[in-house]
Every structure is written in C-alpha cells, then in structure tokens.
C-alpha cells in the first residue's frame, strides 16, 4: 500500500525579512511601509524579538502583481 502525504498537515514554511526582500524585489523599508499601509501581508510573531511571513501569503501576494514586460 502506497502512503500519501497530506499537504494540509505539513507546516507552512516561514520566511524571514531577508528572504521576503529577495523573493519580492522590495527593500526592507518598503516591505514594512506596505505592511503598515495594508498593501502587503502582515508578519507573524515567532519570538520576543522575531517576526516572519508565511510563505503562502508571500506567494499569493507575488501572484497578484502584474508581470514585468
């Protein structure tokens, strides 16, 4: 019997600010400004002084951007 992986039970990957900047092409300050203005997904707190973004939120944000021509 072949085992299947249930993707919904797999934990979602969390991205720190450097990876968010690399993936989106936005500067660190632009990311934070857009979060504050509601134009970018909000991060989640992962520690007392640490935040991260859900990969799925960033992927969906990227998909909504007009493609470069």
Secondary structure, 3 states (H helix, E strand, C coil): CCCCCCHHHCCCCEECHHHHHHHHCCCHHHHHHHHHHCCCCCCEEEECCEEEEEHHHHHHHHHHCCCCC
